[in-house]
């Protein structure tokens, strides 16, 4: 009987370890809610700011663009994602100094927001979050 117990306990340990590891793989592939995701793109001078996306667990989102920030709503299911946003505000944020929001940056705000609204899928590639749609967008979690 003793050899059977050892075999059964080893089998039980192996099953438990496999279950634990599969749970961590599933968690690693889940959407990174409540994290600051930074668009992987070169900053546009004169400011080092790049667009960010923060999606809360309940789907509320903050979309920080090149100059302006808007609130939005994000629905995530498995590999599908749908992003809606409020319209861009007419005025610049108070913390933006004169000359920081060039016409190029203002146009990039609208273009980036339009691209986000056309996203239909998402997936992970290492640490990166890839948003797929008419324009592919690559985000990385902020180290801060």
Backbone as JSON Lines, residues from 0, in Angstrom:
{"i":0,"aa":"X","n":[0.8,-1.21,0.0],"ca":[0.0,0.0,0.0],"c":[0.83,1.27,0.0]}
{"i":1,"aa":"X","n":[1.96,1.28,0.6],"ca":[2.79,2.47,0.68],"c":[3.19,2.96,-0.7]}
{"i":2,"aa":"X","n":[3.63,2.05,-1.65],"ca":[3.97,2.56,-2.98],"c":[2.79,3.25,-3.66]}
{"i":3,"aa":"X","n":[1.57,2.77,-3.44],"ca":[0.4,3.4,-4.04],"c":[0.19,4.81,-3.5]}
{"i":4,"aa":"X","n":[0.38,4.99,-2.21],"ca":[0.23,6.32,-1.62],"c":[1.24,7.3,-2.18]}
{"i":5,"aa":"X","n":[2.47,6.87,-2.33],"ca":[3.48,7.75,-2.89],"c":[3.13,8.13,-4.32]}
{"i":6,"aa":"X","n":[2.66,7.16,-5.1],"ca":[2.3,7.44,-6.48],"c":[1.09,8.37,-6.52]}
{"i":7,"aa":"X","n":[0.11,8.11,-5.68],"ca":[-1.08,8.96,-5.65],"c":[-0.74,10.37,-5.19]}
{"i":8,"aa":"X","n":[0.14,10.49,-4.19],"ca":[0.48,11.84,-3.73],"c":[1.29,12.59,-4.78]}
{"i":9,"aa":"X","n":[2.16,11.88,-5.5],"ca":[2.91,12.52,-6.58],"c":[1.96,12.95,-7.69]}
{"i":10,"aa":"X","n":[1.0,12.11,-8.01],"ca":[0.02,12.43,-9.03],"c":[-0.8,13.66,-8.61]}
{"i":11,"aa":"X","n":[-1.21,13.67,-7.35],"ca":[-1.97,14.8,-6.83],"c":[-1.16,16.09,-6.86]}
{"i":12,"aa":"X","n":[0.13,15.99,-6.49],"ca":[1.01,17.15,-6.52],"c":[1.17,17.65,-7.95]}
{"i":13,"aa":"X","n":[1.38,16.75,-8.89],"ca":[1.56,17.14,-10.3],"c":[0.3,17.81,-10.83]}
{"i":14,"aa":"X","n":[-0.86,17.26,-10.5],"ca":[-2.13,17.86,-10.96],"c":[-2.31,19.26,-10.36]}
{"i":15,"aa":"X","n":[-2.02,19.38,-9.07],"ca":[-2.14,20.68,-8.42],"c":[-1.2,21.71,-9.02]}
{"i":16,"aa":"X","n":[0.03,21.3,-9.29],"ca":[1.0,22.2,-9.91],"c":[0.55,22.61,-11.3]}
{"i":17,"aa":"X","n":[0.05,21.67,-12.07],"ca":[-0.44,21.97,-13.41],"c":[-1.61,22.95,-13.35]}
{"i":18,"aa":"X","n":[-2.51,22.75,-12.43],"ca":[-3.66,23.65,-12.27],"c":[-3.19,25.05,-11.88]}
{"i":19,"aa":"X","n":[-2.24,25.13,-10.98],"ca":[-1.7,26.43,-10.55],"c":[-1.04,27.15,-11.71]}
{"i":20,"aa":"X","n":[-0.22,26.43,-12.48],"ca":[0.46,27.05,-13.62],"c":[-0.53,27.48,-14.69]}
{"i":21,"aa":"X","n":[-1.56,26.7,-14.96],"ca":[-2.52,27.09,-15.99],"c":[-3.29,28.33,-15.55]}
{"i":22,"aa":"X","n":[-3.53,28.5,-14.27],"ca":[-4.2,29.7,-13.77],"c":[-3.35,30.94,-13.96]}
{"i":23,"aa":"X","n":[-2.03,30.81,-13.78],"ca":[-1.17,31.98,-13.97],"c":[-1.04,32.33,-15.44]}
{"i":24,"aa":"X","n":[-1.12,31.34,-16.32],"ca":[-1.09,31.63,-17.76],"c":[-2.35,32.38,-18.17]}
{"i":25,"aa":"X","n":[-3.49,31.95,-17.64],"ca":[-4.74,32.64,-17.95],"c":[-4.67,34.08,-17.45]}
{"i":26,"aa":"X","n":[-4.17,34.29,-16.23],"ca":[-4.07,35.65,-15.69],"c":[-3.13,36.51,-16.52]}
{"i":27,"aa":"X","n":[-2.06,35.9,-17.03],"ca":[-1.09,36.66,-17.82],"c":[-1.69,37.13,-19.14]}
{"i":28,"aa":"X","n":[-2.7,36.42,-19.65],"ca":[-3.31,36.78,-20.92],"c":[-4.53,37.67,-20.75]}
{"i":29,"aa":"X","n":[-4.88,38.04,-19.54],"ca":[-6.04,38.89,-19.33],"c":[-5.7,40.34,-19.64]}
{"i":30,"aa":"X","n":[-6.73,41.12,-19.91],"ca":[-6.51,42.53,-20.24],"c":[-5.96,43.27,-19.02]}
{"i":31,"aa":"X","n":[-5.01,44.17,-19.21],"ca":[-4.39,44.88,-18.08],"c":[-5.23,46.05,-17.57]}
{"i":32,"aa":"X","n":[-6.31,45.74,-16.89],"ca":[-7.16,46.79,-16.32],"c":[-6.38,47.57,-15.25]}
{"i":33,"aa":"X","n":[-6.76,48.83,-15.07],"ca":[-6.21,49.69,-14.02],"c":[-4.7,49.91,-14.16]}
{"i":34,"aa":"X","n":[-4.19,49.81,-15.36],"ca":[-2.78,50.1,-15.62],"c":[-2.69,51.2,-16.67]}
{"i":35,"aa":"X","n":[-1.64,51.98,-16.6],"ca":[-1.4,52.99,-17.61],"c":[-0.7,52.34,-18.79]}
{"i":36,"aa":"X","n":[-1.36,52.36,-19.94],"ca":[-0.79,51.8,-21.17],"c":[-0.34,52.95,-22.04]}
{"i":37,"aa":"X","n":[0.93,52.94,-22.41],"ca":[1.51,54.03,-23.2],"c":[1.66,53.59,-24.66]}
{"i":38,"aa":"X","n":[1.2,54.45,-25.58],"ca":[1.34,54.16,-27.0],"c":[2.82,54.1,-27.35]}
{"i":39,"aa":"X","n":[3.21,53.05,-28.04],"ca":[4.6,52.86,-28.43],"c":[4.84,53.68,-29.7]}
{"i":40,"aa":"X","n":[5.3,54.91,-29.49],"ca":[5.52,55.85,-30.59],"c":[6.52,56.91,-30.12]}
{"i":41,"aa":"X","n":[7.23,57.51,-31.06],"ca":[8.16,58.58,-30.7],"c":[7.36,59.82,-30.26]}
{"i":42,"aa":"X","n":[7.81,60.48,-29.19],"ca":[7.15,61.73,-28.78],"c":[7.28,62.79,-29.87]}
{"i":43,"aa":"X","n":[6.29,63.68,-29.92],"ca":[6.34,64.81,-30.84],"c":[6.83,66.04,-30.08]}
{"i":44,"aa":"X","n":[7.94,66.63,-30.51],"ca":[8.43,67.83,-29.82],"c":[7.38,68.94,-29.88]}
{"i":45,"aa":"X","n":[7.35,69.83,-28.97],"ca":[8.35,70.11,-27.95],"c":[8.1,69.37,-26.64]}
{"i":46,"aa":"X","n":[7.09,68.5,-26.55],"ca":[6.73,67.83,-25.3],"c":[7.01,66.34,-25.44]}
{"i":47,"aa":"X","n":[7.39,65.69,-24.34],"ca":[7.67,64.25,-24.38],"c":[6.43,63.39,-24.17]}
{"i":48,"aa":"X","n":[5.29,64.02,-23.99],"ca":[4.04,63.31,-23.75],"c":[3.67,62.44,-24.94]}
{"i":49,"aa":"X","n":[3.23,61.2,-24.67],"ca":[2.68,60.31,-25.7],"c":[1.29,59.87,-25.23]}
{"i":50,"aa":"X","n":[0.44,59.46,-26.15],"ca":[-0.9,59.03,-25.75],"c":[-0.88,57.84,-24.79]}
{"i":51,"aa":"X","n":[-1.84,57.86,-23.86],"ca":[-1.99,56.77,-22.89],"c":[-3.45,56.31,-22.87]}
{"i":52,"aa":"X","n":[-3.63,55.09,-22.4],"ca":[-4.96,54.53,-22.23],"c":[-5.0,53.85,-20.87]}
{"i":53,"aa":"X","n":[-5.98,54.23,-20.06],"ca":[-6.2,53.59,-18.75],"c":[-7.63,53.08,-18.75]}
{"i":54,"aa":"X","n":[-7.79,51.76,-18.62],"ca":[-9.12,51.16,-18.61],"c":[-9.36,50.58,-17.22]}
{"i":55,"aa":"X","n":[-10.4,51.08,-16.56],"ca":[-10.75,50.57,-15.24],"c":[-11.5,49.25,-15.38]}
{"i":56,"aa":"X","n":[-11.55,48.51,-14.3],"ca":[-12.22,47.2,-14.26],"c":[-13.68,47.3,-14.74]}
{"i":57,"aa":"X","n":[-14.35,48.42,-14.45],"ca":[-15.76,48.58,-14.82],"c":[-15.94,49.09,-16.26]}
{"i":58,"aa":"X","n":[-14.83,49.29,-17.0],"ca":[-14.92,49.72,-18.39],"c":[-14.75,51.21,-18.61]}
{"i":59,"aa":"X","n":[-14.8,52.0,-17.54],"ca":[-14.54,53.43,-17.69],"c":[-13.09,53.62,-18.11]}
{"i":60,"aa":"X","n":[-12.84,54.6,-18.96],"ca":[-11.48,54.78,-19.48],"c":[-11.09,56.25,-19.5]}
{"i":61,"aa":"X","n":[-9.79,56.46,-19.4],"ca":[-9.18,57.76,-19.6],"c":[-8.26,57.62,-20.8]}
{"i":62,"aa":"X","n":[-8.45,58.5,-21.77],"ca":[-7.65,58.47,-22.99],"c":[-6.87,59.78,-23.03]}
{"i":63,"aa":"X","n":[-5.59,59.7,-22.72],"ca":[-4.72,60.87,-22.77],"c":[-4.08,60.93,-24.14]}
{"i":64,"aa":"X","n":[-4.35,61.99,-24.86],"ca":[-3.85,62.12,-26.23],"c":[-2.61,63.01,-26.25]}
{"i":65,"aa":"X","n":[-2.23,63.5,-27.4],"ca":[-1.04,64.33,-27.52],"c":[-1.18,65.63,-26.75]}
{"i":66,"aa":"X","n":[-2.37,66.21,-26.76],"ca":[-2.62,67.47,-26.04],"c":[-3.77,67.35,-25.06]}
{"i":67,"aa":"X","n":[-4.83,66.74,-25.46],"ca":[-6.05,66.71,-24.67],"c":[-6.3,65.33,-24.09]}
{"i":68,"aa":"X","n":[-7.2,65.29,-23.11],"ca":[-7.59,64.03,-22.47],"c":[-9.11,63.93,-22.52]}
{"i":69,"aa":"X","n":[-9.61,62.74,-22.84],"ca":[-11.05,62.5,-22.87],"c":[-11.39,61.27,-22.04]}
{"i":70,"aa":"X","n":[-12.61,61.23,-21.59],"ca":[-13.14,60.04,-20.9],"c":[-13.78,59.16,-21.96]}
{"i":71,"aa":"X","n":[-13.83,57.88,-21.67],"ca":[-14.42,56.95,-22.61],"c":[-14.95,55.71,-21.93]}
{"i":72,"aa":"X","n":[-15.33,54.79,-22.76],"ca":[-15.88,53.51,-22.3],"c":[-15.24,52.42,-23.15]}
{"i":73,"aa":"X","n":[-14.75,51.36,-22.5],"ca":[-14.11,50.26,-23.21],"c":[-14.77,48.95,-22.79]}
{"i":74,"aa":"X","n":[-15.2,48.18,-23.78],"ca":[-15.75,46.86,-23.54],"c":[-14.75,45.84,-24.05]}
{"i":75,"aa":"X","n":[-14.31,44.95,-23.15],"ca":[-13.32,43.94,-23.49],"c":[-13.92,42.56,-23.23]}
{"i":76,"aa":"X","n":[-13.86,41.7,-24.23],"ca":[-14.27,40.31,-24.06],"c":[-13.29,39.43,-24.82]}
{"i":77,"aa":"X","n":[-12.65,38.52,-24.12],"ca":[-11.65,37.63,-24.72],"c":[-10.7,38.42,-25.62]}
{"i":78,"aa":"X","n":[-10.81,38.25,-26.93],"ca":[-9.9,38.94,-27.86],"c":[-10.56,40.14,-28.53]}
{"i":79,"aa":"X","n":[-11.8,40.45,-28.17],"ca":[-12.51,41.58,-28.79],"c":[-12.47,42.79,-27.87]}
{"i":80,"aa":"X","n":[-12.45,43.97,-28.49],"ca":[-12.46,45.21,-27.72],"c":[-13.21,46.27,-28.53]}
{"i":81,"aa":"X","n":[-13.96,47.1,-27.82],"ca":[-14.71,48.19,-28.45],"c":[-14.49,49.44,-27.6]}
{"i":82,"aa":"X","n":[-14.05,50.53,-28.24],"ca":[-13.74,51.76,-27.53],"c":[-14.64,52.89,-28.02]}
{"i":83,"aa":"X","n":[-15.3,53.56,-27.07],"ca":[-16.09,54.76,-27.35],"c":[-15.5,55.88,-26.51]}
{"i":84,"aa":"X","n":[-15.66,57.11,-26.99],"ca":[-15.13,58.23,-26.2],"c":[-16.06,59.42,-26.27]}
{"i":85,"aa":"X","n":[-15.88,60.3,-25.31],"ca":[-16.52,61.6,-25.37],"c":[-15.82,62.39,-26.47]}
{"i":86,"aa":"X","n":[-16.44,63.46,-26.97],"ca":[-15.76,64.29,-27.97],"c":[-14.55,65.0,-27.36]}
{"i":87,"aa":"X","n":[-13.62,65.38,-28.21],"ca":[-12.48,66.16,-27.75],"c":[-12.96,67.49,-27.19]}
{"i":88,"aa":"X","n":[-12.42,67.92,-26.06],"ca":[-12.81,69.23,-25.52],"c":[-12.3,70.35,-26.42]}
{"i":89,"aa":"X","n":[-12.99,71.46,-26.4],"ca":[-12.61,72.61,-27.21],"c":[-11.36,73.31,-26.69]}
{"i":90,"aa":"X","n":[-11.2,73.32,-25.37],"ca":[-10.08,74.06,-24.77],"c":[-8.95,73.11,-24.39]}
{"i":91,"aa":"X","n":[-7.76,73.68,-24.35],"ca":[-6.58,72.92,-23.95],"c":[-6.53,72.79,-22.43]}
{"i":92,"aa":"X","n":[-5.89,71.75,-21.94],"ca":[-5.72,71.65,-20.48],"c":[-4.9,72.83,-19.95]}
{"i":93,"aa":"X","n":[-5.16,73.22,-18.73],"ca":[-4.48,74.37,-18.14],"c":[-2.97,74.14,-17.99]}
{"i":94,"aa":"X","n":[-2.55,72.88,-17.85],"ca":[-1.13,72.62,-17.65],"c":[-0.32,72.71,-18.95]}
{"i":95,"aa":"X","n":[-0.98,72.84,-20.09],"ca":[-0.27,72.97,-21.37],"c":[0.13,74.43,-21.57]}
{"i":96,"aa":"X","n":[1.41,74.66,-21.72],"ca":[1.93,76.01,-21.94],"c":[1.68,76.43,-23.38]}
{"i":97,"aa":"X","n":[1.69,77.71,-23.61],"ca":[1.5,78.26,-24.94],"c":[2.55,77.68,-25.9]}
{"i":98,"aa":"X","n":[2.1,77.22,-27.05],"ca":[3.01,76.69,-28.06],"c":[3.27,75.2,-27.96]}
{"i":99,"aa":"X","n":[2.83,74.55,-26.89],"ca":[3.07,73.11,-26.76],"c":[2.16,72.3,-27.67]}
{"i":100,"aa":"X","n":[0.97,72.79,-27.93],"ca":[0.02,72.06,-28.78],"c":[0.0,72.7,-30.16]}
{"i":101,"aa":"X","n":[0.88,72.24,-30.99],"ca":[0.95,72.73,-32.36],"c":[-0.24,72.19,-33.15]}
{"i":102,"aa":"X","n":[-0.44,72.72,-34.35],"ca":[-1.5,72.21,-35.22],"c":[-1.29,70.72,-35.5]}
{"i":103,"aa":"X","n":[-0.03,70.31,-35.65],"ca":[0.29,68.9,-35.91],"c":[-0.16,68.02,-34.74]}
{"i":104,"aa":"X","n":[0.1,68.46,-33.53],"ca":[-0.29,67.69,-32.34],"c":[-1.82,67.67,-32.19]}
{"i":105,"aa":"X","n":[-2.49,68.76,-32.5],"ca":[-3.95,68.82,-32.41],"c":[-4.58,67.85,-33.41]}
{"i":106,"aa":"X","n":[-4.03,67.8,-34.63],"ca":[-4.53,66.87,-35.63],"c":[-4.25,65.42,-35.19]}
{"i":107,"aa":"X","n":[-3.09,65.21,-34.58],"ca":[-2.74,63.87,-34.09],"c":[-3.7,63.42,-32.98]}
{"i":108,"aa":"X","n":[-4.19,64.35,-32.17],"ca":[-5.21,64.02,-31.16],"c":[-6.42,63.38,-31.84]}
{"i":109,"aa":"X","n":[-6.95,64.04,-32.85],"ca":[-8.14,63.54,-33.54],"c":[-7.84,62.23,-34.25]}
{"i":110,"aa":"X","n":[-6.7,62.14,-34.93],"ca":[-6.34,60.91,-35.64],"c":[-6.19,59.72,-34.7]}
{"i":111,"aa":"X","n":[-5.55,59.95,-33.56],"ca":[-5.35,58.88,-32.58],"c":[-6.68,58.44,-31.99]}
{"i":112,"aa":"X","n":[-7.54,59.4,-31.67],"ca":[-8.85,59.07,-31.13],"c":[-9.68,58.3,-32.15]}
{"i":113,"aa":"X","n":[-9.64,58.72,-33.41],"ca":[-10.36,58.0,-34.47],"c":[-9.85,56.57,-34.61]}
{"i":114,"aa":"X","n":[-8.53,56.38,-34.55],"ca":[-7.94,55.04,-34.66],"c":[-8.39,54.16,-33.49]}
{"i":115,"aa":"X","n":[-8.42,54.72,-32.29],"ca":[-8.86,53.94,-31.12],"c":[-10.32,53.51,-31.26]}
{"i":116,"aa":"X","n":[-11.16,54.37,-31.8],"ca":[-12.58,54.05,-31.97],"c":[-12.81,52.95,-33.0]}
{"i":117,"aa":"X","n":[-11.83,52.71,-33.86],"ca":[-11.95,51.69,-34.91],"c":[-11.32,50.35,-34.51]}
{"i":118,"aa":"X","n":[-10.79,50.28,-33.31],"ca":[-10.17,49.05,-32.83],"c":[-11.25,48.0,-32.6]}
{"i":119,"aa":"X","n":[-10.96,46.76,-33.01],"ca":[-11.93,45.67,-32.84],"c":[-11.37,44.48,-32.07]}
{"i":120,"aa":"X","n":[-10.05,44.38,-31.97],"ca":[-9.44,43.25,-31.29],"c":[-8.22,43.65,-30.51]}
{"i":121,"aa":"X","n":[-7.82,42.79,-29.58],"ca":[-6.62,43.03,-28.79],"c":[-5.97,41.69,-28.51]}
{"i":122,"aa":"X","n":[-4.64,41.76,-28.27],"ca":[-3.9,40.57,-27.86],"c":[-2.6,41.02,-27.21]}
{"i":123,"aa":"X","n":[-2.01,40.09,-26.49],"ca":[-0.72,40.36,-25.86],"c":[0.39,39.8,-26.74]}
{"i":124,"aa":"X","n":[1.5,40.48,-26.72],"ca":[2.72,39.98,-27.35],"c":[3.84,40.33,-26.38]}
{"i":125,"aa":"X","n":[4.19,39.37,-25.52],"ca":[5.11,39.65,-24.43],"c":[4.45,40.63,-23.47]}
{"i":126,"aa":"X","n":[5.12,41.72,-23.17],"ca":[4.55,42.76,-22.29],"c":[3.62,43.7,-23.05]}
{"i":127,"aa":"X","n":[3.74,43.71,-24.37],"ca":[2.99,44.66,-25.19],"c":[1.52,44.26,-25.32]}
{"i":128,"aa":"X","n":[0.68,45.27,-25.49],"ca":[-0.74,45.09,-25.78],"c":[-0.94,45.61,-27.19]}
{"i":129,"aa":"X","n":[-1.37,44.74,-28.09],"ca":[-1.6,45.12,-29.48],"c":[-3.09,45.31,-29.69]}
{"i":130,"aa":"X","n":[-3.46,46.49,-30.18],"ca":[-4.85,46.78,-30.52],"c":[-4.95,46.69,-32.04]}
{"i":131,"aa":"X","n":[-5.92,45.91,-32.5],"ca":[-6.06,45.65,-33.92],"c":[-7.33,46.28,-34.45]}
{"i":132,"aa":"X","n":[-7.2,46.89,-35.61],"ca":[-8.32,47.53,-36.27],"c":[-7.83,48.11,-37.58]}
{"i":133,"aa":"X","n":[-8.45,49.18,-38.04],"ca":[-8.01,49.82,-39.28],"c":[-6.55,50.25,-39.18]}
{"i":134,"aa":"X","n":[-6.14,50.68,-38.0],"ca":[-4.75,51.03,-37.72],"c":[-4.31,50.22,-36.52]}
{"i":135,"aa":"X","n":[-3.25,49.43,-36.67],"ca":[-2.72,48.66,-35.55],"c":[-2.01,49.61,-34.59]}
{"i":136,"aa":"X","n":[-2.22,49.4,-33.3],"ca":[-1.61,50.25,-32.28],"c":[-0.97,49.36,-31.23]}
{"i":137,"aa":"X","n":[0.24,49.74,-30.81],"ca":[0.98,48.95,-29.84],"c":[1.16,49.78,-28.57]}
{"i":138,"aa":"X","n":[0.72,49.23,-27.45],"ca":[0.84,49.88,-26.15],"c":[1.71,49.04,-25.22]}
{"i":139,"aa":"X","n":[2.39,49.72,-24.32],"ca":[3.16,49.0,-23.3],"c":[2.77,49.55,-21.94]}
{"i":140,"aa":"X","n":[2.73,48.66,-20.95],"ca":[2.43,49.14,-19.6],"c":[3.52,50.1,-19.11]}
{"i":141,"aa":"X","n":[3.12,51.14,-18.43],"ca":[4.06,52.12,-17.89],"c":[4.87,51.47,-16.76]}
{"i":142,"aa":"X","n":[6.11,51.84,-16.66],"ca":[6.95,51.33,-15.59],"c":[6.75,52.1,-14.3]}
{"i":143,"aa":"X","n":[5.98,53.19,-14.35],"ca":[5.76,54.01,-13.15],"c":[4.61,53.5,-12.35]}
